[in-house]
């Protein structure tokens, strides 16, 4: 393979996971903004996700989202 082909394959290889990460990051921020949280709590969650994105995103989806009331 030529150097150009290897470069293009490398770009494609890293673009797909990066696009998925950006989508999950954006979905997390939108989820935090839409959640019924106090202003202080919302600010803390956003700071956590921005400063420690890996842990912040996982924590938000595991423990941070408020429970949705069960519908009858």
mmCIF file as gemmi writes it, N, C-alpha and C atoms, coordinates in Angstrom:
data_model
loop_
_atom_site.group_PDB
_atom_site.id
_atom_site.type_symbol
_atom_site.label_atom_id
_atom_site.label_alt_id
_atom_site.label_comp_id
_atom_site.label_asym_id
_atom_site.label_entity_id
_atom_site.label_seq_id
_atom_site.pdbx_PDB_ins_code
_atom_site.Cartn_x
_atom_site.Cartn_y
_atom_site.Cartn_z
_atom_site.occupancy
_atom_site.B_iso_or_equiv
_atom_site.pdbx_formal_charge
_atom_site.auth_seq_id
_atom_site.auth_asym_id
_atom_site.pdbx_PDB_model_num
ATOM 1 N N . UNK Axp A 1 ? 0.831 -1.188 0 1 0 ? 1 A 1
ATOM 2 C CA . UNK Axp A 1 ? 0 0 0 1 0 ? 1 A 1
ATOM 3 C C . UNK Axp A 1 ? 0.871 1.245 0 1 0 ? 1 A 1
ATOM 4 N N . UNK Axp A 2 ? 0.348 2.247 -0.582 1 0 ? 2 A 1
ATOM 5 C CA . UNK Axp A 2 ? 1.085 3.502 -0.626 1 0 ? 2 A 1
ATOM 6 C C . UNK Axp A 2 ? 0.906 4.256 0.689 1 0 ? 2 A 1
ATOM 7 N N . UNK Axp A 3 ? 1.758 5.223 0.866 1 0 ? 3 A 1
ATOM 8 C CA . UNK Axp A 3 ? 1.656 6.047 2.068 1 0 ? 3 A 1
ATOM 9 C C . UNK Axp A 3 ? 0.324 6.789 2.13 1 0 ? 3 A 1
ATOM 10 N N . UNK Axp A 4 ? -0.161 7.23 0.986 1 0 ? 4 A 1
ATOM 11 C CA . UNK Axp A 4 ? -1.44 7.943 0.951 1 0 ? 4 A 1
ATOM 12 C C . UNK Axp A 4 ? -2.58 7.033 1.396 1 0 ? 4 A 1
ATOM 13 N N . UNK Axp A 5 ? -2.593 5.807 0.923 1 0 ? 5 A 1
ATOM 14 C CA . UNK Axp A 5 ? -3.65 4.872 1.304 1 0 ? 5 A 1
ATOM 15 C C . UNK Axp A 5 ? -3.603 4.581 2.801 1 0 ? 5 A 1
ATOM 16 N N . UNK Axp A 6 ? -2.422 4.398 3.348 1 0 ? 6 A 1
ATOM 17 C CA . UNK Axp A 6 ? -2.285 4.146 4.781 1 0 ? 6 A 1
ATOM 18 C C . UNK Axp A 6 ? -2.752 5.354 5.592 1 0 ? 6 A 1
ATOM 19 N N . UNK Axp A 7 ? -2.437 6.532 5.113 1 0 ? 7 A 1
ATOM 20 C CA . UNK Axp A 7 ? -2.868 7.751 5.794 1 0 ? 7 A 1
ATOM 21 C C . UNK Axp A 7 ? -4.383 7.863 5.783 1 0 ? 7 A 1
ATOM 22 N N . UNK Axp A 8 ? -5.004 7.608 4.645 1 0 ? 8 A 1
ATOM 23 C CA . UNK Axp A 8 ? -6.459 7.689 4.55 1 0 ? 8 A 1
ATOM 24 C C . UNK Axp A 8 ? -7.138 6.625 5.414 1 0 ? 8 A 1
ATOM 25 N N . UNK Axp A 9 ? -6.564 5.425 5.464 1 0 ? 9 A 1
ATOM 26 C CA . UNK Axp A 9 ? -7.121 4.386 6.327 1 0 ? 9 A 1
ATOM 27 C C . UNK Axp A 9 ? -6.988 4.767 7.805 1 0 ? 9 A 1
ATOM 28 N N . UNK Axp A 10 ? -5.883 5.369 8.159 1 0 ? 10 A 1
ATOM 29 C CA . UNK Axp A 10 ? -5.695 5.832 9.536 1 0 ? 10 A 1
ATOM 30 C C . UNK Axp A 10 ? -6.689 6.905 9.914 1 0 ? 10 A 1
ATOM 31 N N . UNK Axp A 11 ? -6.931 7.831 9 1 0 ? 11 A 1
ATOM 32 C CA . UNK Axp A 11 ? -7.91 8.894 9.245 1 0 ? 11 A 1
ATOM 33 C C . UNK Axp A 11 ? -9.298 8.289 9.42 1 0 ? 11 A 1
ATOM 34 N N . UNK Axp A 12 ? -9.669 7.368 8.559 1 0 ? 12 A 1
ATOM 35 C CA . UNK Axp A 12 ? -10.974 6.719 8.661 1 0 ? 12 A 1
ATOM 36 C C . UNK Axp A 12 ? -11.087 5.936 9.96 1 0 ? 12 A 1
ATOM 37 N N . UNK Axp A 13 ? -10.023 5.23 10.329 1 0 ? 13 A 1
ATOM 38 C CA . UNK Axp A 13 ? -10.029 4.422 11.547 1 0 ? 13 A 1
ATOM 39 C C . UNK Axp A 13 ? -10.272 5.273 12.782 1 0 ? 13 A 1
ATOM 40 N N . UNK Axp A 14 ? -9.673 6.448 12.868 1 0 ? 14 A 1
ATOM 41 C CA . UNK Axp A 14 ? -9.82 7.299 14.05 1 0 ? 14 A 1
ATOM 42 C C . UNK Axp A 14 ? -11.03 8.218 13.979 1 0 ? 14 A 1
ATOM 43 N N . UNK Axp A 15 ? -11.576 8.465 12.803 1 0 ? 15 A 1
ATOM 44 C CA . UNK Axp A 15 ? -12.732 9.344 12.665 1 0 ? 15 A 1
ATOM 45 C C . UNK Axp A 15 ? -13.999 8.703 13.234 1 0 ? 15 A 1
ATOM 46 N N . UNK Axp A 16 ? -14.189 7.43 12.995 1 0 ? 16 A 1
ATOM 47 C CA . UNK Axp A 16 ? -15.412 6.766 13.455 1 0 ? 16 A 1
ATOM 48 C C . UNK Axp A 16 ? -15.52 6.737 14.979 1 0 ? 16 A 1
ATOM 49 N N . UNK Axp A 17 ? -14.496 6.298 15.721 1 0 ? 17 A 1
ATOM 50 C CA . UNK Axp A 17 ? -14.622 6.339 17.185 1 0 ? 17 A 1
ATOM 51 C C . UNK Axp A 17 ? -14.73 7.765 17.732 1 0 ? 17 A 1
ATOM 52 N N . UNK Axp A 18 ? -14.041 8.699 17.1 1 0 ? 18 A 1
ATOM 53 C CA . UNK Axp A 18 ? -14.118 10.088 17.552 1 0 ? 18 A 1
ATOM 54 C C . UNK Axp A 18 ? -15.526 10.635 17.361 1 0 ? 18 A 1
ATOM 55 N N . UNK Axp A 19 ? -16.146 10.337 16.233 1 0 ? 19 A 1
ATOM 56 C CA . UNK Axp A 19 ? -17.515 10.795 15.984 1 0 ? 19 A 1
ATOM 57 C C . UNK Axp A 19 ? -18.483 10.179 16.995 1 0 ? 19 A 1
ATOM 58 N N . UNK Axp A 20 ? -18.29 8.907 17.325 1 0 ? 20 A 1
ATOM 59 C CA . UNK Axp A 20 ? -19.147 8.254 18.324 1 0 ? 20 A 1
ATOM 60 C C . UNK Axp A 20 ? -18.96 8.905 19.69 1 0 ? 20 A 1
ATOM 61 N N . UNK Axp A 21 ? -17.728 9.202 20.056 1 0 ? 21 A 1
ATOM 62 C CA . UNK Axp A 21 ? -17.453 9.839 21.346 1 0 ? 21 A 1
ATOM 63 C C . UNK Axp A 21 ? -18.094 11.227 21.411 1 0 ? 21 A 1
ATOM 64 N N . UNK Axp A 22 ? -17.973 12 20.367 1 0 ? 22 A 1
ATOM 65 C CA . UNK Axp A 22 ? -18.563 13.344 20.34 1 0 ? 22 A 1
ATOM 66 C C . UNK Axp A 22 ? -20.085 13.244 20.463 1 0 ? 22 A 1
ATOM 67 N N . UNK Axp A 23 ? -20.695 12.261 19.816 1 0 ? 23 A 1
ATOM 68 C CA . UNK Axp A 23 ? -22.146 12.087 19.903 1 0 ? 23 A 1
ATOM 69 C C . UNK Axp A 23 ? -22.572 11.738 21.333 1 0 ? 23 A 1
ATOM 70 N N . UNK Axp A 24 ? -21.835 10.847 21.992 1 0 ? 24 A 1
ATOM 71 C CA . UNK Axp A 24 ? -22.163 10.477 23.37 1 0 ? 24 A 1
ATOM 72 C C . UNK Axp A 24 ? -21.946 11.66 24.305 1 0 ? 24 A 1
ATOM 73 N N . UNK Axp A 25 ? -20.865 12.398 24.106 1 0 ? 25 A 1
ATOM 74 C CA . UNK Axp A 25 ? -20.58 13.581 24.919 1 0 ? 25 A 1
ATOM 75 C C . UNK Axp A 25 ? -21.707 14.602 24.78 1 0 ? 25 A 1
ATOM 76 N N . UNK Axp A 26 ? -22.125 14.865 23.538 1 0 ? 26 A 1
ATOM 77 C CA . UNK Axp A 26 ? -23.205 15.829 23.297 1 0 ? 26 A 1
ATOM 78 C C . UNK Axp A 26 ? -24.519 15.342 23.903 1 0 ? 26 A 1
ATOM 79 N N . UNK Axp A 27 ? -24.813 14.044 23.773 1 0 ? 27 A 1
ATOM 80 C CA . UNK Axp A 27 ? -26.043 13.498 24.348 1 0 ? 27 A 1
ATOM 81 C C . UNK Axp A 27 ? -26.034 13.628 25.872 1 0 ? 27 A 1
ATOM 82 N N . UNK Axp A 28 ? -24.873 13.471 26.474 1 0 ? 28 A 1
ATOM 83 C CA . UNK Axp A 28 ? -24.763 13.62 27.926 1 0 ? 28 A 1
ATOM 84 C C . UNK Axp A 28 ? -25.039 15.05 28.349 1 0 ? 28 A 1
ATOM 85 N N . UNK Axp A 29 ? -24.435 16.008 27.669 1 0 ? 29 A 1
ATOM 86 C CA . UNK Axp A 29 ? -24.652 17.416 28 1 0 ? 29 A 1
ATOM 87 C C . UNK Axp A 29 ? -26.123 17.787 27.822 1 0 ? 29 A 1
ATOM 88 N N . UNK Axp A 30 ? -26.723 17.342 26.726 1 0 ? 30 A 1
ATOM 89 C CA . UNK Axp A 30 ? -28.143 17.634 26.488 1 0 ? 30 A 1
ATOM 90 C C . UNK Axp A 30 ? -29.004 16.975 27.564 1 0 ? 30 A 1
ATOM 91 N N . UNK Axp A 31 ? -28.669 15.745 27.944 1 0 ? 31 A 1
ATOM 92 C CA . UNK Axp A 31 ? -29.41 15.063 28.997 1 0 ? 31 A 1
ATOM 93 C C . UNK Axp A 31 ? -29.324 15.797 30.323 1 0 ? 31 A 1
ATOM 94 N N . UNK Axp A 32 ? -28.156 16.301 30.636 1 0 ? 32 A 1
ATOM 95 C CA . UNK Axp A 32 ? -27.996 17.063 31.875 1 0 ? 32 A 1
ATOM 96 C C . UNK Axp A 32 ? -28.817 18.348 31.817 1 0 ? 32 A 1
ATOM 97 N N . UNK Axp A 33 ? -28.786 19.023 30.694 1 0 ? 33 A 1
ATOM 98 C CA . UNK Axp A 33 ? -29.522 20.284 30.564 1 0 ? 33 A 1
ATOM 99 C C . UNK Axp A 33 ? -31.035 20.073 30.653 1 0 ? 33 A 1
ATOM 100 N N . UNK Axp A 34 ? -31.525 18.945 30.177 1 0 ? 34 A 1
ATOM 101 C CA . UNK Axp A 34 ? -32.969 18.679 30.186 1 0 ? 34 A 1
ATOM 102 C C . UNK Axp A 34 ? -33.464 18.051 31.481 1 0 ? 34 A 1
ATOM 103 N N . UNK Axp A 35 ? -32.566 17.547 32.288 1 0 ? 35 A 1
ATOM 104 C CA . UNK Axp A 35 ? -32.97 16.875 33.527 1 0 ? 35 A 1
ATOM 105 C C . UNK Axp A 35 ? -33.488 17.889 34.545 1 0 ? 35 A 1
ATOM 106 N N . UNK Axp A 36 ? -34.471 17.476 35.342 1 0 ? 36 A 1
ATOM 107 C CA . UNK Axp A 36 ? -35.004 18.376 36.369 1 0 ? 36 A 1
ATOM 108 C C . UNK Axp A 36 ? -34.063 18.441 37.578 1 0 ? 36 A 1
ATOM 109 N N . UNK Axp A 37 ? -32.991 19.189 37.436 1 0 ? 37 A 1
ATOM 110 C CA . UNK Axp A 37 ? -31.978 19.328 38.482 1 0 ? 37 A 1
ATOM 111 C C . UNK Axp A 37 ? -31.932 20.765 38.968 1 0 ? 37 A 1
ATOM 112 N N . UNK Axp A 38 ? -31.403 20.948 40.165 1 0 ? 38 A 1
ATOM 113 C CA . UNK Axp A 38 ? -31.169 22.309 40.636 1 0 ? 38 A 1
ATOM 114 C C . UNK Axp A 38 ? -30.032 22.909 39.814 1 0 ? 38 A 1
ATOM 115 N N . UNK Axp A 39 ? -29.963 24.215 39.833 1 0 ? 39 A 1
ATOM 116 C CA . UNK Axp A 39 ? -28.924 24.886 39.051 1 0 ? 39 A 1
ATOM 117 C C . UNK Axp A 39 ? -27.529 24.461 39.517 1 0 ? 39 A 1
ATOM 118 N N . UNK Axp A 40 ? -27.366 24.342 40.811 1 0 ? 40 A 1
ATOM 119 C CA . UNK Axp A 40 ? -26.071 23.954 41.377 1 0 ? 40 A 1
ATOM 120 C C . UNK Axp A 40 ? -25.693 22.53 40.957 1 0 ? 40 A 1
ATOM 121 N N . UNK Axp A 41 ? -26.633 21.629 41.033 1 0 ? 41 A 1
ATOM 122 C CA . UNK Axp A 41 ? -26.382 20.246 40.652 1 0 ? 41 A 1
ATOM 123 C C . UNK Axp A 41 ? -26.056 20.125 39.168 1 0 ? 41 A 1
ATOM 124 N N . UNK Axp A 42 ? -26.823 20.845 38.347 1 0 ? 42 A 1
ATOM 125 C CA . UNK Axp A 42 ? -26.583 20.83 36.903 1 0 ? 42 A 1
ATOM 126 C C . UNK Axp A 42 ? -25.185 21.347 36.587 1 0 ? 42 A 1
ATOM 127 N N . UNK Axp A 43 ? -24.774 22.426 37.243 1 0 ? 43 A 1
ATOM 128 C CA . UNK Axp A 43 ? -23.448 22.999 37.017 1 0 ? 43 A 1
ATOM 129 C C . UNK Axp A 43 ? -22.357 22.004 37.403 1 0 ? 43 A 1
ATOM 130 N N . UNK Axp A 44 ? -22.546 21.326 38.53 1 0 ? 44 A 1
ATOM 131 C CA . UNK Axp A 44 ? -21.547 20.344 38.963 1 0 ? 44 A 1
ATOM 132 C C . UNK Axp A 44 ? -21.436 19.179 37.994 1 0 ? 44 A 1
ATOM 133 N N . UNK Axp A 45 ? -22.571 18.7 37.505 1 0 ? 45 A 1
ATOM 134 C CA . UNK Axp A 45 ? -22.527 17.602 36.543 1 0 ? 45 A 1
ATOM 135 C C . UNK Axp A 45 ? -21.83 18.022 35.256 1 0 ? 45 A 1
ATOM 136 N N . UNK Axp A 46 ? -22.132 19.206 34.784 1 0 ? 46 A 1
ATOM 137 C CA . UNK Axp A 46 ? -21.493 19.671 33.547 1 0 ? 46 A 1
ATOM 138 C C . UNK Axp A 46 ? -19.99 19.796 33.748 1 0 ? 46 A 1
ATOM 139 N N . UNK Axp A 47 ? -19.562 20.353 34.884 1 0 ? 47 A 1
ATOM 140 C CA . UNK Axp A 47 ? -18.125 20.466 35.149 1 0 ? 47 A 1
ATOM 141 C C . UNK Axp A 47 ? -17.473 19.091 35.204 1 0 ? 47 A 1
ATOM 142 N N . UNK Axp A 48 ? -18.138 18.135 35.835 1 0 ? 48 A 1
ATOM 143 C CA . UNK Axp A 48 ? -17.58 16.787 35.916 1 0 ? 48 A 1
ATOM 144 C C . UNK Axp A 48 ? -17.419 16.179 34.534 1 0 ? 48 A 1
ATOM 145 N N . UNK Axp A 49 ? -18.431 16.317 33.69 1 0 ? 49 A 1
ATOM 146 C CA . UNK Axp A 49 ? -18.371 15.745 32.343 1 0 ? 49 A 1
ATOM 147 C C . UNK Axp A 49 ? -17.316 16.446 31.494 1 0 ? 49 A 1
ATOM 148 N N . UNK Axp A 50 ? -17.165 17.745 31.662 1 0 ? 50 A 1
ATOM 149 C CA . UNK Axp A 50 ? -16.182 18.489 30.856 1 0 ? 50 A 1
ATOM 150 C C . UNK Axp A 50 ? -14.757 18.22 31.331 1 0 ? 50 A 1
ATOM 151 N N . UNK Axp A 51 ? -14.541 18.187 32.645 1 0 ? 51 A 1
ATOM 152 C CA . UNK Axp A 51 ? -13.186 18.034 33.162 1 0 ? 51 A 1
ATOM 153 C C . UNK Axp A 51 ? -12.713 16.582 33.227 1 0 ? 51 A 1
ATOM 154 N N . UNK Axp A 52 ? -13.629 15.648 33.43 1 0 ? 52 A 1
ATOM 155 C CA . UNK Axp A 52 ? -13.289 14.22 33.467 1 0 ? 52 A 1
ATOM 156 C C . UNK Axp A 52 ? -14.311 13.48 32.613 1 0 ? 52 A 1
ATOM 157 N N . UNK Axp A 53 ? -14.221 13.628 31.294 1 0 ? 53 A 1
ATOM 158 C CA . UNK Axp A 53 ? -15.293 13.14 30.429 1 0 ? 53 A 1
ATOM 159 C C . UNK Axp A 53 ? -15.553 11.635 30.514 1 0 ? 53 A 1
ATOM 160 N N . UNK Axp A 54 ? -14.525 10.835 30.584 1 0 ? 54 A 1
ATOM 161 C CA . UNK Axp A 54 ? -14.75 9.392 30.628 1 0 ? 54 A 1
ATOM 162 C C . UNK Axp A 54 ? -15.556 8.99 31.842 1 0 ? 54 A 1
ATOM 163 N N . UNK Axp A 55 ? -15.1 9.407 32.999 1 0 ? 55 A 1
ATOM 164 C CA . UNK Axp A 55 ? -15.782 9.067 34.249 1 0 ? 55 A 1
ATOM 165 C C . UNK Axp A 55 ? -17.109 9.822 34.356 1 0 ? 55 A 1
ATOM 166 N N . UNK Axp A 56 ? -17.136 11.082 33.963 1 0 ? 56 A 1
ATOM 167 C CA . UNK Axp A 56 ? -18.351 11.878 34.07 1 0 ? 56 A 1
ATOM 168 C C . UNK Axp A 56 ? -19.507 11.314 33.26 1 0 ? 56 A 1
ATOM 169 N N . UNK Axp A 57 ? -19.23 10.894 32.046 1 0 ? 57 A 1
ATOM 170 C CA . UNK Axp A 57 ? -20.282 10.337 31.189 1 0 ? 57 A 1
ATOM 171 C C . UNK Axp A 57 ? -20.81 9.04 31.776 1 0 ? 57 A 1
ATOM 172 N N . UNK Axp A 58 ? -19.906 8.173 32.199 1 0 ? 58 A 1
ATOM 173 C CA . UNK Axp A 58 ? -20.325 6.896 32.78 1 0 ? 58 A 1
ATOM 174 C C . UNK Axp A 58 ? -21.141 7.124 34.048 1 0 ? 58 A 1
ATOM 175 N N . UNK Axp A 59 ? -20.67 7.998 34.926 1 0 ? 59 A 1
ATOM 176 C CA . UNK Axp A 59 ? -21.403 8.272 36.161 1 0 ? 59 A 1
ATOM 177 C C . UNK Axp A 59 ? -22.777 8.864 35.89 1 0 ? 59 A 1
ATOM 178 N N . UNK Axp A 60 ? -22.868 9.756 34.913 1 0 ? 60 A 1
ATOM 179 C CA . UNK Axp A 60 ? -24.164 10.356 34.601 1 0 ? 60 A 1
ATOM 180 C C . UNK Axp A 60 ? -25.166 9.287 34.178 1 0 ? 60 A 1
ATOM 181 N N . UNK Axp A 61 ? -24.755 8.396 33.279 1 0 ? 61 A 1
ATOM 182 C CA . UNK Axp A 61 ? -25.695 7.397 32.79 1 0 ? 61 A 1
ATOM 183 C C . UNK Axp A 61 ? -25.966 6.293 33.803 1 0 ? 61 A 1
ATOM 184 N N . UNK Axp A 62 ? -25.059 6.053 34.742 1 0 ? 62 A 1
ATOM 185 C CA . UNK Axp A 62 ? -25.294 5.025 35.759 1 0 ? 62 A 1
ATOM 186 C C . UNK Axp A 62 ? -26.036 5.553 36.979 1 0 ? 62 A 1
ATOM 187 N N . UNK Axp A 63 ? -25.678 6.746 37.446 1 0 ? 63 A 1
ATOM 188 C CA . UNK Axp A 63 ? -26.218 7.197 38.722 1 0 ? 63 A 1
ATOM 189 C C . UNK Axp A 63 ? -26.811 8.6 38.705 1 0 ? 63 A 1
ATOM 190 N N . UNK Axp A 64 ? -26.501 9.401 37.731 1 0 ? 64 A 1
ATOM 191 C CA . UNK Axp A 64 ? -26.873 10.805 37.789 1 0 ? 64 A 1
ATOM 192 C C . UNK Axp A 64 ? -28.253 11.15 37.304 1 0 ? 64 A 1
ATOM 193 N N . UNK Axp A 65 ? -28.757 10.382 36.357 1 0 ? 65 A 1
ATOM 194 C CA . UNK Axp A 65 ? -30.062 10.732 35.807 1 0 ? 65 A 1
ATOM 195 C C . UNK Axp A 65 ? -31.151 10.512 36.833 1 0 ? 65 A 1
ATOM 196 N N . UNK Axp A 66 ? -32.017 11.506 37.003 1 0 ? 66 A 1
ATOM 197 C CA . UNK Axp A 66 ? -33.126 11.336 37.95 1 0 ? 66 A 1
ATOM 198 C C . UNK Axp A 66 ? -34.066 10.231 37.467 1 0 ? 66 A 1
ATOM 199 N N . UNK Axp A 67 ? -34.632 9.51 38.413 1 0 ? 67 A 1
ATOM 200 C CA . UNK Axp A 67 ? -35.565 8.431 38.063 1 0 ? 67 A 1
ATOM 201 C C . UNK Axp A 67 ? -36.835 9.031 37.467 1 0 ? 67 A 1
ATOM 202 N N . UNK Axp A 68 ? -37.33 8.403 36.439 1 0 ? 68 A 1
ATOM 203 C CA . UNK Axp A 68 ? -38.566 8.837 35.808 1 0 ? 68 A 1
ATOM 204 C C . UNK Axp A 68 ? -39.722 8.188 36.566 1 0 ? 68 A 1
ATOM 205 N N . UNK Axp A 69 ? -40.695 8.994 36.916 1 0 ? 69 A 1
ATOM 206 C CA . UNK Axp A 69 ? -41.848 8.465 37.658 1 0 ? 69 A 1
ATOM 207 C C . UNK Axp A 69 ? -42.574 7.42 36.805 1 0 ? 69 A 1
ATOM 208 N N . UNK Axp A 70 ? -42.922 6.321 37.43 1 0 ? 70 A 1
ATOM 209 C CA . UNK Axp A 70 ? -43.619 5.242 36.706 1 0 ? 70 A 1
ATOM 210 C C . UNK Axp A 70 ? -45.014 5.718 36.303 1 0 ? 70 A 1
ATOM 211 N N . UNK Axp A 71 ? -45.356 5.447 35.061 1 0 ? 71 A 1
ATOM 212 C CA . UNK Axp A 71 ? -46.691 5.828 34.557 1 0 ? 71 A 1
ATOM 213 C C . UNK Axp A 71 ? -47.634 4.657 34.714 1 0 ? 71 A 1
ATOM 214 N N . UNK Axp A 72 ? -48.865 4.956 35.074 1 0 ? 72 A 1
ATOM 215 C CA . UNK Axp A 72 ? -49.866 3.891 35.252 1 0 ? 72 A 1
ATOM 216 C C . UNK Axp A 72 ? -50.599 3.614 33.989 1 0 ? 72 A 1
